[in-house]
């Protein structure tokens, strides 16, 4: 278990958790709790209005309030974005052009992005993953190779501000927090 003092490390930062119906509940509860501990202003962004339904074990899980509607959300409203796994919600997000628009803003501005398990598929559009190092996940491997991603057989891969992981979600969250702390938008904008 990784231990890290998180209290108020992200105070004043706005972090989006992007989900659609069918996201993996255990991923969401762990990452949401950990991000709240950091003092970040955490918003659940979703293409669903009002509430979004999780997947838990072999059936539908709990409902969570969606704080921001994806079609009206912009990447510049947030400092970072994290997307939990879950094949149902990844398929829903991947087929929504609003997801591509939203994620493209983060990727083009080199803002911290964290993708867990099959969630990396949602950035397999255009040239967003071309020659980027990502965790290899069997369910998304073919699509990511098609978009020229460089896949690594590791549990956690960090490529600049892009973090991808499989297995345990908390190591991804801790690395994501480090990326947010080290992100300097002024330096990126000046480049």
VEXBA-654128 format. One line per 2 residues: their letters; for each residue x, y, z of N, C-alpha, C. Coordinates in steps of 0.001 Angstrom, whole numbers. Layout:
BEGIN
A> X/Y/Z/X/Y/Z/X/Y/Z ~ ...
//
This chain:
BEGIN
XX> 842/-1194/0/0/0/0/880/1247/0 ~ 565/2160/-864/1293/3422/-933/705/4354/110
XX> 1558/4985/883/1062/5970/1832/1554/7332/1391 ~ 713/8297/1534/1033/9644/1071/180/10626/1854
XX> 771/11693/2302/20/12724/2996/-686/13567/1945 ~ -2002/13453/1876/-2758/14118/822/-3518/15356/1279
XX> -3706/15500/2567/-4580/16551/3068/-4207/17919/2515 ~ -5161/18510/1795/-5054/19864/1224/-3911/20060/231
XX> -3373/18976/-342/-2292/19129/-1319/-2785/19731/-2632 ~ -4087/19622/-2908/-4636/20178/-4145/-5674/21264/-3887
XX> -5580/21905/-2751/-6526/22961/-2418/-6530/24022/-3522 ~ -7722/24359/-3991/-7855/25357/-5041/-7826/24786/-6453
XX> -7547/23501/-6596/-7514/22864/-7924/-8876/22263/-8237 ~ -9275/22328/-9498/-10545/21758/-9950/-10254/20494/-10747
XX> -10803/19376/-10269/-10549/18084/-10892/-11869/17481/-11373 ~ -11894/17070/-12635/-13066/16416/-13216/-12894/14905/-13139
XX> -13973/14218/-12753/-14038/12763/-12878/-15069/12523/-13977 ~ -14607/12010/-15105/-15487/11802/-16258/-16061/10396/-16232
XX> -17391/10284/-16168/-18055/8983/-16131/-19366/9014/-16905 ~ -19760/7843/-17372/-21085/7631/-17954/-21689/6435/-17231
XX> -22955/6172/-17472/-23594/5016/-16844/-22772/3756/-17098 ~ -22529/2992/-16021/-21803/1741/-16132/-20345/1809/-15713
XX> -19912/2952/-15140/-18537/3026/-14646/-18371/2080/-13462 ~ -17147/1641/-13229/-16870/696/-12143/-16963/1424/-10802
XX> -17939/1048/-9982/-18211/1736/-8717/-17015/1752/-7775 ~ -16317/625/-7648/-15191/579/-6706/-14087/1549/-7114
XX> -13883/1743/-8403/-12889/2720/-8859/-13310/4126/-8426 ~ -14571/4433/-8656/-15082/5775/-8369/-15029/6105/-6886
XX> -15447/5184/-6042/-15509/5504/-4621/-14103/5732/-4061 ~ -13155/4898/-4451/-11777/5073/-3958/-11157/6370/-4463
XX> -11300/6632/-5754/-10634/7827/-6274/-11322/9100/-5810 ~ -12653/9087/-5725/-13370/10280/-5270/-12981/10621/-3834
XX> -12978/9614/-2964/-12615/9828/-1558/-11196/10391/-1445 ~ -10271/9796/-2184/-8873/10234/-2113/-8712/11659/-2637
XX> -9386/11993/-3728/-9274/13351/-4271/-9913/14389/-3342 ~ -11009/14029/-2689/-11629/14948/-1724/-10659/15223/-572
XX> -9925/14181/-144/-8927/14362/924/-7850/15373/545 ~ -7582/15510/-746/-6546/16445/-1184/-6999/17897/-1094
XX> -8296/18105/-897/-8826/19456/-863/-9225/19971/-2231 ~ -9116/19123/-3264/-9495/19525/-4615/-11003/19732/-4706
XX> -11405/20610/-5603/-12809/20797/-5932/-13126/19748/-6997 ~ -13754/18647/-6575/-13983/17496/-7447/-15395/17568/-8019
XX> -15489/17469/-9340/-16788/17482/-10021/-16928/16220/-10860 ~ -18090/15606/-10782/-18394/14458/-11631/-19008/15004/-12914
XX> -18303/14793/-14022/-18750/15253/-15335/-19305/14042/-16071 ~ -20488/14196/-16670/-21126/13053/-17309/-22025/13488/-18463
XX> -22175/12601/-19465/-23169/12870/-20502/-24592/12628/-19991 ~ -24707/12054/-18797/-26022/11826/-18182/-26376/13077/-17372
XX> -27643/13441/-17376/-28084/14607/-16596/-28556/14161/-15217 ~ -28163/14906/-14189/-28646/14653/-12832/-27874/13611/-12071
XX> -28035/12345/-12440/-27336/11265/-11754/-26750/10305/-12783 ~ -25717/9596/-12341/-25061/8608/-13183/-24985/7306/-12383
XX> -25255/6186/-13057/-25387/4884/-12406/-24103/4063/-12581 ~ -23619/3537/-11480/-22395/2729/-11509/-22707/1267/-11805
XX> -21643/496/-12040/-21730/-951/-12180/-20976/-1536/-11000 ~ -21600/-2463/-10279/-20974/-3038/-9096/-21137/-4548/-9115
XX> -20007/-5268/-9037/-20006/-6725/-9146/-20632/-7129/-10477 ~ -21778/-7774/-10458/-22391/-8235/-11702/-23706/-7533/-12024
XX> -23895/-6341/-11510/-25150/-5642/-11771/-25004/-4157/-11546 ~ -26100/-3458/-11749/-26094/-2010/-11550/-25877/-1696/-10077
XX> -25106/-644/-9816/-24774/-255/-8459/-25505/1002/-8040 ~ -24795/1841/-7310/-25368/3075/-6773/-25409/4185/-7817
XX> -26265/5159/-7526/-26322/6372/-8335/-25430/7421/-7683 ~ -24789/8226/-8493/-23952/9325/-8018/-24427/10601/-8699
XX> -24381/11732/-7986/-24805/12983/-8622/-23783/13423/-9664 ~ -24280/13784/-10833/-23413/14347/-11869/-23433/15866/-11683
XX> -22278/16432/-11312/-22203/17862/-11020/-22094/18730/-12260 ~ -21650/18148/-13365/-21449/18925/-14583/-21861/18080/-15783
XX> -22563/18707/-16727/-23059/18038/-17922/-21971/18119/-18994 ~ -21563/16975/-19511/-20459/16917/-20476/-20622/17869/-21665
XX> -21780/17936/-22331/-21887/18828/-23490/-21632/20308/-23195 ~ -21797/20724/-21947/-21552/22135/-21622/-20270/22333/-20809
XX> -19522/21266/-20590/-18264/21358/-19836/-17101/21549/-20800 ~ -16135/22327/-20367/-14950/22596/-21173/-13714/22235/-20363
XX> -12668/21821/-21038/-11438/21449/-20340/-10856/22627/-19570 ~ -11050/23846/-20076/-10481/24994/-19360/-11209/25299/-18045
XX> -12317/24609/-17775/-12999/24746/-16479/-12287/23962/-15385 ~ -11333/23088/-15768/-10691/22169/-14830/-9174/22209/-14962
XX> -8515/21809/-13874/-7056/21698/-13873/-6597/20312/-14317 ~ -7476/19310/-14200/-7096/17933/-14499/-8357/17089/-14655
XX> -8190/15902/-15261/-9313/14970/-15426/-8835/13543/-15159 ~ -9712/12757/-14541/-9438/11345/-14308/-10667/10555/-14754
XX> -10410/9400/-15374/-11497/8561/-15874/-11309/7149/-15324 ~ -12265/6670/-14499/-12175/5297/-13995/-12484/4294/-15107
XX> -12267/3016/-14824/-12552/1978/-15796/-13997/1520/-15743 ~ -14296/562/-16600/-15638/-5/-16696/-16053/-23/-18156
XX> -16141/-1200/-18741/-16364/-1299/-20185/-17652/-622/-20642 ~ -18707/-667/-19842/-19972/-55/-20257/-19828/1453/-20409
XX> -19237/2092/-19432/-19142/3545/-19525/-18084/3973/-20531 ~ -17026/3185/-20686/-16000/3517/-21685/-16594/3447/-23083
XX> -17419/2447/-23359/-18077/2365/-24666/-18987/3565/-24898 ~ -19717/3943/-23871/-20626/5096/-23980/-19831/6368/-24237
XX> -18766/6581/-23472/-17949/7785/-23649/-17247/7788/-25005 ~ -16741/6633/-25432/-16014/6551/-26702/-16889/6880/-27896
XX> -18176/6605/-27789/-19078/6869/-28912/-19670/8278/-28884 ~ -19334/9060/-27882/-19883/10409/-27734/-18870/11447/-28218
XX> -19172/12207/-29264/-18219/13207/-29757/-17866/14276/-28713 ~ -18732/14469/-27733/-18442/15444/-26676/-17260/14982/-25822
XX> -17107/13674/-25659/-15968/13127/-24918/-14679/13479/-25634 ~ -14649/13249/-26942/-13445/13549/-27735/-13089/15034/-27614
XX> -14089/15903/-27712/-13858/17351/-27593/-13292/17697/-26223 ~ -13909/17164/-25180/-13510/17456/-23805/-12085/16973/-23533
XX> -11797/15732/-23893/-10477/15153/-23625/-9391/15793/-24483 ~ -9723/16171/-25700/-8747/16800/-26591/-8208/18088/-25974
XX> -9068/18837/-25303/-8630/20071/-24643/-7571/19804/-23585 ~ -7771/18781/-22774/-6785/18432/-21743/-5478/17979/-22379
XX> -5586/17125/-23393/-4395/16570/-24025/-3601/17657/-24763 ~ -4285/18522/-25468/-3589/19572/-26216/-2931/20594/-25298
XX> -3523/20839/-24137/-2934/21777/-23167/-1959/21085/-22228 ~ -1738/19785/-22440/-837/18987/-21606/-1203/19071/-20120
XX> -2504/19109/-19842/-2975/19095/-18458/-2935/17662/-17939 ~ -2867/17479/-16625/-2867/16123/-16068/-4131/15342/-16433
XX> -3903/14151/-16986/-4968/13229/-17384/-4619/11867/-16809 ~ -5587/11229/-16141/-5385/9882/-15611/-6491/8985/-16142
XX> -6079/7842/-16700/-7012/6901/-17299/-6766/5525/-16702 ~ -7829/4904/-16207/-7684/3614/-15547/-8227/2495/-16419
XX> -7422/1450/-16551/-7752/253/-17310/-8207/602/-18719 ~ -9437/216/-19106/-9886/405/-20484/-10247/1849/-20827
XX> -10179/2770/-19883/-10521/4174/-20145/-9576/4834/-21151 ~ -8387/4287/-21335/-7451/4870/-22316/-8052/4893/-23712
XX> -9010/4033/-23967/-9651/3985/-25280/-10309/5305/-25653 ~ -10753/6095/-24686/-11485/7324/-25018/-10598/8402/-25633
XX> -9280/8253/-25528/-8409/9234/-26184/-7823/8669/-27476 ~ -8320/7509/-27919/-7873/6927/-29186/-8644/7579/-30330
XX> -8411/8866/-30487/-9003/9660/-31573/-7926/10587/-32110 ~ -7998/10875/-33391/-7012/11781/-33992/-5602/11303/-33697
XX> -4749/12239/-33308/-3363/11880/-33004/-3040/12028/-31514 ~ -4053/11928/-30670/-3851/12155/-29233/-2949/11120/-28568
XX> -2962/9873/-29046/-2145/8835/-28406/-932/8432/-29240 ~ -801/9023/-30416/314/8646/-31284/1647/8848/-30572
XX> 2415/7752/-30473/3728/7718/-29832/3698/8108/-28355 ~ 2540/7954/-27715/2439/8169/-26269/2551/6815/-25592
XX> 3217/6772/-24452/3369/5548/-23669/2138/5354/-22792 ~ 1491/4185/-22947/279/3867/-22204/384/2454/-21653
XX> -366/2183/-20582/-453/836/-20039/-1177/-51/-21052 ~ -673/-1241/-21210/-1307/-2209/-22101/-2432/-2918/-21366
XX> -3637/-2787/-21891/-4823/-3461/-21362/-5397/-4277/-22515 ~ -5596/-5546/-22296/-5996/-6455/-23384/-7214/-5959/-24155
XX> -8229/-5450/-23453/-9477/-5055/-24112/-9329/-3844/-25036 ~ -8288/-3039/-24848/-8118/-1844/-25682/-6850/-1896/-26528
XX> -6096/-2953/-26390/-4792/-3065/-27041/-4860/-2821/-28558 ~ -5757/-3530/-29233/-5849/-3422/-30691/-6160/-1997/-31137
XX> -7125/-1368/-30492/-7516/4/-30877/-6384/991/-30633 ~ -5690/865/-29512/-4605/1797/-29207/-3420/1603/-30150
XX> -3134/373/-30526/-2062/124/-31496/-2440/736/-32846 ~ -3710/627/-33211/-4203/1215/-34454/-3932/2725/-34482
XX> -4009/3364/-33331/-3766/4810/-33237/-2311/5123/-32868 ~ -1445/4119/-33012/9/4257/-32883/489/4598/-31474
XX> -235/4123/-30454/230/4284/-29072/1349/3285/-28813 ~ 2252/3630/-27918/3319/2729/-27493/2879/2102/-26173
XX> 2517/826/-26216/1956/157/-25045/3045/-502/-24207 ~ 2906/-378/-22891/3865/-925/-21941/3168/-1950/-21059
XX> 3823/-3081/-20837/3269/-4116/-19969/3662/-3824/-18518 ~ 3096/-2759/-17991/3343/-2300/-16620/1990/-2041/-15967
XX> 1983/-1864/-14652/741/-1518/-13963/485/-16/-13931 ~ 1537/785/-14082/1408/2238/-14062/2427/2826/-15023
XX> 1957/3658/-15946/2839/4318/-16904/2536/5809/-16876 ~ 3582/6617/-16762/3436/8066/-16787/4206/8589/-17987
XX> 3515/9305/-18864/4109/9924/-20042/3792/11410/-19949 ~ 4744/12169/-19402/4552/13596/-19140/3367/13767/-18180
XX> 2271/14364/-18594/1119/14577/-17711/25/13531/-17926 ~ 300/12514/-18748/-665/11448/-19011/-301/10221/-18181
XX> -1214/9839/-17288/-1014/8674/-16416/-2033/7609/-16792 ~ -1558/6382/-17016/-2461/5265/-17269/-2081/4124/-16336
XX> -3076/3330/-15937/-2799/2258/-14984/-3818/1141/-15107 ~ -3441/-7/-14551/-4337/-1149/-14399/-4007/-1783/-13059
XX> -4883/-2644/-12588/-4664/-3289/-11293/-5295/-2490/-10174 ~ -4462/-1931/-9312/-4938/-1105/-8190/-5101/346/-8647
XX> -6205/980/-8283/-6440/2360/-8737/-5695/3394/-7893 ~ -5455/3125/-6605/-4853/4158/-5756/-3447/4579/-6192
XX> -2571/3682/-6658/-1274/4172/-7162/-1444/5178/-8301 ~ -2458/4964/-9158/-2735/5922/-10229/-3164/7264/-9647
XX> -4026/7235/-8653/-4511/8481/-8048/-3352/9250/-7415 ~ -2461/8558/-6716/-1325/9236/-6086/-395/9854/-7133
XX> -136/9129/-8217/720/9662/-9282/36/10846/-9956 ~ -1274/10746/-10144/-2078/11826/-10717/-1975/13082/-9852
XX> -2070/12924/-8545/-1932/14053/-7617/-556/14700/-7788 ~ 488/13888/-7903/1843/14427/-8128/1913/15228/-9428
XX> 1282/14719/-10476/1278/15434/-11761/565/16775/-11632 ~ -566/16790/-10940/-1296/18045/-10755/-438/19041/-9978
XX> 246/18559/-8946/1104/19445/-8143/2250/20014/-8974 ~ 2762/19230/-9927/3922/19690/-10704/3536/20437/-11969
XX> 2258/20435/-12325/1820/21098/-13560/1961/22612/-13443 ~ 2610/23196/-14426/2799/24646/-14467/2231/25175/-15769
XX> 972/25619/-15745/337/26062/-16996/1063/27221/-17659 ~ 1647/28097/-16884/2345/29242/-17473/3525/28798/-18319
XX> 4260/27782/-17823/5421/27278/-18571/4970/26623/-19874 ~ 3851/25889/-19821/3345/25217/-21017/2866/26247/-22031
XX> 2143/27273/-21568/1603/28290/-22481/2723/29102/-23120 ~ 3826/29284/-22418/4938/30063/-22954/5728/29291/-24004
X> 5645/27953/-23966/6430/27119/-24891/5939/27213/-26315
//
